[in-house]
Amino acid sequence: MNHFPDRREFLRFLAASPLLAGCPSVLEALSQATPAVPLDEAIGSPADALSVFDFEAAARKVLPPAHWGYMATGVDDDATLRANREGFSHFQIRPRRLVDVRKVDTTTDLFGSTWETPIVLAPVGGHKMFNAEGEIAVARAAKAKRHLQILSTVTTSSVEDVIAARGGPIWYQLYPTSSWEVRLKVVKRAEAAGCPVLVLTVDLSGGRNLETADRFKRLDTRRCDSCHEPGPAGVYKRRPMFDGIDMASVGVNDAALTWDDVRRLKDSMKMKLVLKGIETHEDAELCLKSGVDGIIVSNHGGRATETGRATIDILPEVVEAVGARIPVLVDGGFRRGTDIFKALALGARAVAVGRPYIWGLSAFGQPGVEAVLDILRRELELVMRQSGVRSLREIGPAYVTGRKA
């Protein structure tokens, strides 16, 4: 049930709430996290969407406050969350003219596999918080639209079921649990299921401060113990990748994680290893020294460390550090085809999107995810034509100007 049909009414409620008294910065952050489209004007069908932003209001309208807040907000003051979007304004496109662009090729190669587009479904935990079919609906959308999908450690569907629904390989994202034995069990299960690539997330070892999400949680009057258990192990309830494993004293992330652990993990499996959460050229160089096969430039969608740096601003230094030796992907705030084009011009091999497809999933299930992917691909093809580019291979630094360091 939607208790706040109008965005302004919702913000007025928050402003009057004693929970937020004397916290103008939080109110500003909440305003950023709520959809620009008024809730009473939210689209009623995926076919009505003009851009992926239309799915934001539709998702907000149907989700309970705690689930919306968890997905939509960042950490601390949400500055990095906002920076990810603002960063795209630091770069401008330099289009070329009088090129035959009747046909454009959006294919990209990753570890010997060719994908029809460079648009990847980023790992997002707990899809069933947003839709009853969860990761299965997303996998079916990825199959229908032929996109690469990365599955989260804290998926609410098993890796085996997701691969069956996808009808082909997916990548598996790993949170490095504090127990090496548990970590290895999960890795071996993903490998046995047929995942060719393991994506190790390295940006949460120090924990995080989900302040704005916690404020949304206080607005939620539902009982949550049907899905969550109290205490540090609560996140694992109904998380099928931990079935049969005693998680009572195991943390989802390992504060002691080092480069030695990266090399140990690499040596323990046959999958390719990609590190997600790299934000500096120093760490990119260490990835090369540690035998890492690829990098995802990521700040966890503004949900890890409050750096204030946009991933699109970080991307050039990481690309420069690794050259063409390993592929570099990037996520964080991508909402438009022009955003994707800029990242490709700055050296990214592919771009991962998270919140937009979760908006689509929340509001409309599989058709919503498919519509989001269609819109992003259509916009990417459009800007390629507008810029005189016939294939992703032609997109390079000459097609953008602006901040590069």
N, C-alpha and C positions, 0 to 999 in steps of 0.2 A: 504493500500500500504506500502511495506517495503522499506524505504529509506536507510537503513543501512544493506545490505545483509551480511556483514562480521563484526564480533565482533570487530576486531582490527580497522576497519574503523570507527565503531561507537565510540570507545574510543578515537581515534584520533580527531574526530569531537568534542567530549566533551572537550578534552584537549585544543582545540583551541577556545572554546567558551568563550566570555567575561563574561558569567554568572559564570564560574568556575575558572576564572583567580585567581591565587594565592591560590587555595584551593586543594593542593595535597591530603589531607585526604579524601576529598569528591570524588576525582577521584578514590582513592583506594576503597572506599566504593561502588562506582558505578561499579567498576570492579568486586567486590564480588557479586553484585546483578545481573550482566549479566550472561547468560548461558555459561558454559564451552564448550559446543558444538557450533562451528561456525554456524551462522544462515543459511548460504547457505548449510549446511549439516544437517539441521533439518529433522526429520523423516516426511514422507508424509502420514503415516497410523499408527494407534495404534498398529497394528500387528508388526511393525518394531521396536518397543521399546525393548531394552534389560534391562533397568532399568527405574525408574521413572524420573531420570535426563534427559532422552531423551525428555520428554515432556516439559521441561523448555525452550529449544531453540524453540520448535515448538510453544509454547505460545507466546514467545517474538516476534516471527516473525509476528504474526497476530494481536497483541494488539497495540493500540495507546500508545504513550509514557506516558501519564498521568495515564492511567489505569494500564499499566505494572508497572510504578514506585510506584503507590499506593499499589499494591499487593506485590511487590518483596522486598521493602526496609523496614528499621526499623526506629529508632528514633536517634536523635543526630548524632553520628559518626557511627551508625550501628554496634557498638561493641557487643551489646547483641545479635543481629541477627547472627553475626558470632560465638559468644560463644555457641549458641545453637547447632550448628553443631560440633564445636571443642570439646564440652563437652563429646561426645561419645568416644573420644579417651582416656579419663581418666579412662575408665573401659575396662577390657579385659574378654573374655569369657573363662571359665574353662570347657571344654567338658569332658564327661564321655564316656567310650568305652564299647563295647560288650554288648549292650542293643538292644533288638528286637524293632526296630522302623519302622516296616513296616506300622503301622498305628499310626497316631498322632491325638490327639484331641485338637482342638483350641478353643473350646467353653469356654465362660465366663459368669458368672451370675452377673447381675446388678439389684438390687431392685426386685428380684424375676423373672426377665425375663432372659432367656438364649439366648445368641447371638452366632452365629457360629464362630465369630472371635473377638479378642479384639481390632480390628481396627475400630475406630469411625470416622465418617466424622465431623470434627470440624465446629463450626459456623463461616461462612465468610459472610460478608455483601455484598449486591449488586451484586448477581451472573450475572445479565443481563449486567453488565459492561463487562463481559467476554464472554458471549454467549447469544443469543437471547432467548433461552429456560430457561436459568437461573436455579433456584432452582428446577424447575420441571424436568429437565434433570438429575440433581443430585439425586433427589428422585427416579426416575425410575431406575437409576444405583444402588442406595442403595437397592431397592426392588429386582432387578435382582441378586445382589450379596449378599443379606441378611445381610446388615450392618446397624448399628445404625447411624442415622443422627441427628445432632443438628442444628436447624434452628436459624439464627440470627434475632435479633430485627429489623435490617435494611434490612431485606429480600426484594427482589423485586417481590416476589410472596407471596400470602397470606398463612397463616398457614393452612387454610382449604384446599386450592388447593394442597399444598405440601403433606399433609397427604393423600389426595385422590390419588395422584400420587405414593406415597410410599406404599399405600395399607395397612398401619398399623401405629402404634404409632411412633412419633418422640419426641425428647426432644426440649424444647424451651429455647433459650438463651435470657436473659433480660439485656438491658442496663437500669440502674435505672434513669429514667428521673427525672428532678428537681421537677416535680409536682407529688405528691403522687396520686392524682386522676387519672392522665394519666397513671401512672405506674400500678395502680390497674385495670384500664380498659383493658390494654394490657394483664395483667396476667389472668384476668377472661376470656378473649377471647381465650387465649391459652388453658386454662383449659377446657373451654366448647368445644373446638375443639377436645379434647381427649389426649392432651399431659400429660404424667404421671410424668414428671420431669421438673422442672424449673431450669435453669442454670443462676445464677446471676453473672454477670461480675463485679468485684470490683477493677480492676486495672487501671481504667481510670478517677477516680474522680478528680485527679489533673491535667488533661489535658495531652497533649503530644506534642512533637516537631518533626513533620514529615519532617525534613529538606531535606533529599535526595529525597523524593517523590515530594516535592515542586519544586525541581530543575528539575526533570523530567517533571513536569507540564509545566514549562516554555518552554520546547522543543516542546510542543503540540500546533499546530496552529488551531485546530478545535474550533468551537463555542460550548460551553458546556451548554448554557442556556436552551437547549431543555431538559436537564435532571436535571440540578441543578439551584436553585435559589440563588441569592446573600443573604448574611447575615447568622446568626446562624441557622435559620430555613431551610436553603437550603437543608440540608441533608434529610429532610423529604419528599421532593417532589417525588411523585410516589412511596412512601413507604407504601404499603397497610396496614400494621399493625397500621397506624395512620389515616386511612380513617375516616372522620367524626369527627376528633378531632382537635381542634384549637391548633396548635403548635407554634404560633407566638412568645410566650414568654417562651417557654419550652426548656430547655437544654437536650441533649441526655444523659448526665451523671449528677449526683448530687454531688457537691463538699461537701455537708453537710452530706453525707451518713455515718452512724455509725452502730455499732453492735446492737443498739436498733432498727434501721430500718430493720436489718436482722431478728430479732425476730418478729417484727411487720409483715413483709412480710410472714414469716413462719406461723404465726397465722391466716393469711387472706386467706389461700388457702388449698386445699387438696393435691396438688402435692408435691412430694418429692422436697427438696431444695438442690441444689449443688452450692457451691461457686467456681467460676473460677477466678484465679488470686492470689491464696495463694502461698507465697514463703518463709515462715518461720515457724518454729515449734511453735513460740508464737501464731501466727494467727491460726495455725492448732488446737491448744488447745482451743482457743476462739471459733472456729467453733463447737467443741464438747459442750462447755458450752452454746452456742446459739441455740442448737438443729438442727444444719445443718446435712443433711443426707449424704453428700458426698463432695469431694473436687476434683477440677481439678488444679493440679500444673501447672501454666502457667505464662509466662511473655508476653502474647499476641503476641507470635511469634517474640519477640524483638521489639514490636511496642508500648510499654507502657512506662516503666521507663528504662533508660539506666543503669541497674545494673551491667552489665558485667558478670552476673552469668547465666550459662546454667541451664535449667530446670532439666536435668538429674543429675546435681550436687546437686540441691535443693531437689530432690525427697526423698533421704534417711531420711533427718531430718523430713520431713512432715510425712512420713510413720511411723517413730519411735514415733512421737508425738501422733498419733491417734491409733496405733496398728491395730487390726483387727476390731475396733468398727464401722468404716464407710469405704466405698470404696474410694480409691484414684486413680484418673486418672491423666494423664499427657499429655501435648502437647509441641511442640517447637522443630522444626528442624528434625523431624523423616522422614527419606528417605529410610531406609533399614530395612530388616527383622532383621538384627543383632541389629539395634537400638531398635526395639520393644522388642526383647528378653532381652536386658540389662535392659530396664525399668521394664519388668515383673519380672525379677530376683531381682530387687531392691524394689519390693513390689507394683508396679502399678497393678490395676485390668484391666485396658484398656488403650489404647493409642489413642489420637486424632491426625489426620493429616489434614492440611489445604491447604497450597500452592500446594502440589503435585496434589491433585485432581482438583484444580483450573487450574493448567497447562493443565491437560487432558481435562477439560471442555472447556477452551479457544481454544485449538487447534482442538478438534474433537467432542465436545459435549458429549452426554451420552456415546458413545463408548470409548471416552478418559477416562472418569471417571471410567468406568468399567475396562479398561485395567490397570489403576493405582492400583485399588483395587486388581486385580488378581495378579499383580507383587508383591505387598507387602505381600499378603497372601502366595504366592508361596515361597518367600524368608523366611518368618517366619517359614513355615513348613520345609524348607530345613535346617535352622539353628537348629531347634528343633531336627531333625534327626541326624544332625552332632554332636549335643551335648549330645545325648543319652537321650532325653526327649520325653515322650510319651503323655503328657498332660500339659496344663498350670499349673495345680495344682502341678506338680512336679518341676516347675521352681522356684528356691529360691536363697537366697544369696550365697549359695555354688557354684553357676554356674557363678559367676562373681568375679573378683578381681579388686583392684584399689581404687581410692578415694571413700570414703563413708561418708565424712563429709565436 
